[in-house]
Amino acid sequence: MGKDAGKPRGKMSSYAYFVQTCREEHKKKHPEASVNFAEFSKKCSERWKTMSGKEKGKFEDLAKLDKVRYDNEMQNYVPAKGGKKKKYKDPNAPKRPPSAFFIFCSAFRPKVKTEYPGLTIGEVAKRLGEMWNGTPSEDKQPYEKKASKLKEKYEKDVALYRQKTKGGPAAAGKAPAKVEKKPQEDDDDDDDDDEEEEDDYDDDDE
């Protein structure tokens, strides 16, 4: 299937903007030279790691602006015939709560970053995963209880949200028990979105 020419351009990350700037600088300095992509990428990565938060700030601002542009364009995007439109999430809809593991990560990520300042984002995540796997079950309980409470609240919020936006099962005269059950069934349907939404949560943490 051909590419949909009308589809909005994907949003760029702060690092992608940085690499783009590096390419432009390299072209100005060496307009005739060909670029060894692997070597160039390695140099960009090394330079990015040594940059301060302030230096990265302008690229992060560009990424935030591009995300706003992308979200706005996706709201108005209608896929070409036969194309599949990515489900757009209502920003007013209840946000899926973090898992016990992600709550644990939020608590310990600053400590890991302080103890191991040279680690990349991926390496920090790996380290946190190892810490979680090595945590005794009884020590995981506070995080699991918090995650459970957040999930209960989320399910109630989803039920209320559906009633407001679609008239919901309650408005149709069905038993309240069905209203509570509906979000749980949807959780199964939305499993494909878990990774994406947990990534959103993780990104907000960075």
C-alpha positions in Angstrom: 0.0 0.0 0.0 1.3 3.4 -1.0 2.3 6.0 1.6 -0.5 8.5 2.5 0.9 11.8 1.3 -1.6 13.8 3.4 -0.6 12.2 6.7 1.0 14.6 9.1 4.8 14.4 9.5 5.8 12.4 12.6 6.9 14.4 15.7 10.6 14.8 16.2 12.5 14.1 19.4 14.9 16.6 21.0 17.8 14.4 20.0 16.5 14.3 16.4 16.6 18.1 16.3 20.1 18.0 17.7 21.3 15.6 15.0 19.6 17.8 12.4 21.5 20.8 13.7 24.8 18.8 13.6 24.2 17.9 10.0 23.6 21.5 9.0 26.8 22.6 10.8 28.7 19.8 9.1 27.4 20.8 5.6 28.4 24.4 6.1 31.9 23.5 7.2 32.4 20.7 4.7 30.0 21.3 1.8 31.8 18.8 -0.6 32.6 16.1 1.9 30.5 12.9 2.0 29.3 11.8 5.5 30.0 8.4 7.0 26.6 8.0 8.7 27.7 5.5 11.3 30.7 7.6 12.4 28.6 10.8 12.3 25.9 9.2 14.5 28.4 8.0 17.0 30.0 11.5 17.3 26.5 13.1 17.7 25.6 10.6 20.5 28.9 11.2 22.4 28.4 15.0 22.1 24.8 14.7 23.3 25.8 12.8 26.4 28.2 15.5 27.5 25.8 18.4 27.0 24.3 20.1 29.9 20.5 20.3 30.5 20.6 24.0 29.6 22.3 23.2 26.3 19.7 20.5 25.5 16.9 22.9 26.5 16.5 24.6 23.1 16.2 21.2 21.4 13.6 20.0 24.0 11.6 23.2 23.4 11.6 22.5 19.7 10.4 18.9 20.3 7.6 20.2 22.6 6.4 22.6 19.9 6.6 19.9 17.2 4.5 17.6 19.4 1.8 20.3 19.7 1.9 20.8 15.9 1.6 17.0 15.4 -1.3 16.6 17.8 -3.2 19.4 16.2 -2.7 18.1 12.7 -3.7 14.5 13.7 -7.0 15.9 15.0 -7.9 17.1 11.5 -6.3 14.2 9.6 -8.5 12.0 7.6 -6.7 9.0 6.1 -6.7 8.2 2.4 -9.3 5.6 1.3 -8.2 2.2 2.5 -5.8 3.8 5.0 -6.0 3.2 8.7 -6.2 6.2 11.0 -4.4 5.9 14.3 -6.8 6.2 17.2 -6.6 9.7 18.6 -7.0 9.9 22.3 -9.2 12.6 23.8 -6.9 14.7 26.0 -9.9 15.1 28.5 -10.2 11.3 28.9 -8.9 9.7 32.1 -5.3 8.8 31.8 -4.3 5.2 32.3 -2.6 4.9 35.7 1.0 3.7 36.1 1.8 0.1 37.1 3.5 -0.7 40.4 6.8 -1.0 38.5 6.5 2.5 37.1 5.7 4.0 40.5 8.8 2.2 41.8 10.8 3.7 38.9 9.6 7.2 39.7 10.8 6.8 43.2 14.2 5.4 42.4 15.1 6.9 39.1 16.7 10.1 40.6 18.8 8.0 43.0 20.1 5.8 40.1 20.9 8.9 38.0 22.8 10.4 40.9 24.7 7.2 41.7 25.4 6.4 38.0 25.6 9.8 36.1 27.1 8.3 33.0 24.2 5.9 32.3 22.0 6.4 29.2 18.2 6.5 29.6 18.0 2.9 28.4 20.7 1.8 30.9 18.9 3.6 33.7 15.7 1.7 32.8 17.6 -1.6 32.7 19.1 -0.9 36.1 15.7 -0.1 37.6 14.3 -3.3 36.1 17.1 -5.3 37.8 16.3 -3.5 41.1 12.6 -4.3 40.8 13.3 -7.9 40.1 15.5 -8.1 43.1 13.0 -6.5 45.5 11.3 -8.9 47.9 7.6 -9.3 47.4 6.7 -7.7 50.8 8.7 -4.6 49.8 6.8 -4.3 46.5 3.5 -4.2 48.3 3.4 -0.4 49.0 3.8 0.2 45.2 1.3 -2.5 44.3 -1.3 -1.1 46.7 -0.8 2.4 45.3 -1.1 1.1 41.7 -4.3 -0.8 42.7 -5.9 2.3 44.2 -5.0 4.4 41.2 -6.5 1.7 38.9 -9.8 1.7 40.9 -10.0 5.4 40.6 -9.2 5.2 36.9 -12.0 2.7 36.3 -14.5 4.9 38.1 -13.3 7.9 36.2 -13.7 6.0 32.9 -17.3 5.0 33.8 -18.2 8.6 34.5 -16.4 9.9 31.4 -18.3 7.5 29.2 -21.6 8.5 30.7 -20.8 12.2 30.0 -19.5 11.7 26.5 -21.8 8.9 25.1 -24.7 8.8 27.4 -23.1 5.6 29.0 -24.8 2.4 30.1 -26.4 4.1 33.1 -28.2 6.6 30.9 -29.6 3.7 28.9 -31.2 2.3 32.1 -28.8 -0.6 32.6 -27.7 -1.8 36.0 -24.9 0.2 37.6 -22.9 -3.0 37.9 -22.5 -3.0 34.2 -21.0 0.5 34.3 -18.3 -0.7 36.7 -17.6 -3.8 34.5 -17.3 -1.9 31.2 -13.8 -0.3 31.9 -12.4 -3.6 32.9 -13.5 -5.2 29.6 -12.0 -2.2 27.8 -8.7 -2.7 29.6 -8.4 -6.0 27.8 -9.2 -4.4 24.5 -6.6 -1.6 25.1 -3.7 -3.8 26.0 -2.0 -2.8 22.7 -1.9 0.7 24.0 -0.3 -0.1 27.4 3.3 0.2 26.2 2.7 3.5 24.5 0.9 5.0 27.5 3.5 3.7 29.9 6.1 5.3 27.7 4.2 8.6 28.0 4.3 8.3 31.7 8.0 7.5 31.7 8.8 10.4 29.3 7.0 12.8 31.6 9.3 11.7 34.3 12.5 12.5 32.4 
